[in-house]
Amino acid sequence: MVKIKRIYEKADPDDGFRVLVDRLWPRGVSKEEARLDIWYKDIAPSDELRKWFNHDTAKWEEFQKKYSEELRNNPKFPEFKDLVKKQKNITLLFGAHDTEHNQAVVLQSFFK
């Protein structure tokens, strides 16, 4: 099962394997509080795409397409998919305020 969760929410045993999928470390969260198993910043949206999107929901559909294309061309993505498949329970963590329009939602869609 692949879940998503804001990194600012309290860690829970039900989270399973915890993976941060942001390119930048979230403000105000210590490494201890994050309780990460791994930080996979190499699969986060490129800086160019992240800045273009800027959490503008009007750009959401185009962001999904562009980010999905980035993932398909990302040499680290097959490694990430293997990691996800090896876990019974995994939570993709993100820092965005918007829980419906962020890269973790796009990543999760690859595993449904």
C-alpha positions in Angstrom: 0.0 0.0 0.0 1.4 3.4 -1.0 0.1 6.3 1.1 0.9 10.0 1.1 1.2 12.3 4.0 2.5 15.8 4.8 5.8 15.6 6.6 4.5 18.0 9.2 2.0 15.4 10.4 3.2 13.2 13.3 4.9 9.9 12.3 2.8 6.8 12.9 3.7 3.1 13.0 1.1 2.6 10.3 3.2 4.8 8.0 5.5 1.9 7.4 8.6 2.8 5.3 8.8 6.6 5.2 10.2 8.3 2.1 10.5 12.1 1.6 9.9 12.9 -2.1 10.7 16.6 -2.0 13.8 18.1 -3.6 14.2 20.6 -0.8 14.2 19.8 2.9 10.9 21.0 4.5 11.3 24.1 6.7 11.0 23.7 10.4 11.3 19.9 10.5 14.3 18.3 12.1 15.7 15.0 10.9 14.6 13.4 14.2 11.0 14.6 13.8 10.9 13.5 10.2 11.7 9.9 11.1 12.6 9.1 7.5 13.8 5.8 6.2 15.1 7.6 3.1 15.1 10.9 1.3 14.6 10.3 -2.4 15.1 13.8 -3.8 16.4 12.6 -7.1 12.8 11.7 -8.1 11.3 15.0 -7.1 10.2 17.4 -9.8 13.1 19.3 -11.4 13.8 22.8 -10.0 12.5 24.2 -13.3 9.2 22.3 -13.1 8.8 23.0 -9.4 9.2 26.7 -9.9 7.0 26.8 -13.0 4.2 24.9 -11.1 4.5 27.0 -7.9 1.5 25.2 -6.4 -0.8 26.9 -8.9 -3.8 24.6 -9.1 -4.7 26.1 -12.5 -1.5 24.4 -13.8 -2.2 21.0 -12.1 -3.2 19.0 -15.1 -0.1 20.2 -17.1 2.1 19.6 -14.0 0.9 16.0 -13.8 1.8 15.4 -17.5 5.2 17.2 -17.3 6.2 15.5 -14.0 5.1 12.0 -15.2 7.2 12.6 -18.3 10.2 13.6 -16.1 9.7 10.4 -14.1 9.6 8.2 -17.2 12.9 9.7 -18.3 14.5 9.7 -14.9 17.2 7.0 -14.5 16.5 6.8 -10.8 12.8 6.1 -11.2 13.1 2.3 -11.8 15.2 2.0 -8.7 12.5 3.9 -6.8 9.8 1.7 -8.2 11.7 -1.4 -7.0 12.0 0.1 -3.5 8.3 0.8 -3.4 7.4 -2.7 -4.5 9.6 -4.3 -1.8 7.7 -2.5 1.0 4.5 -3.8 2.4 3.5 -0.4 3.6 5.1 2.8 2.4 4.3 6.5 2.9 5.5 9.2 0.5 6.1 12.4 2.5 5.8 15.9 1.1 6.0 19.4 2.5 3.3 21.2 0.4 0.3 22.7 2.1 -2.0 21.4 -0.7 -2.6 17.7 0.0 -4.3 17.2 -3.4 -2.0 18.9 -5.8 1.6 17.9 -5.2 4.3 15.5 -6.5 3.4 12.8 -4.0 -0.1 12.5 -5.5 1.5 12.0 -9.0 3.9 9.4 -7.6 1.2 7.5 -5.8 -0.8 7.3 -9.1 2.0 5.1 -10.5 1.3 2.4 -7.9 -2.5 2.2 -8.0 
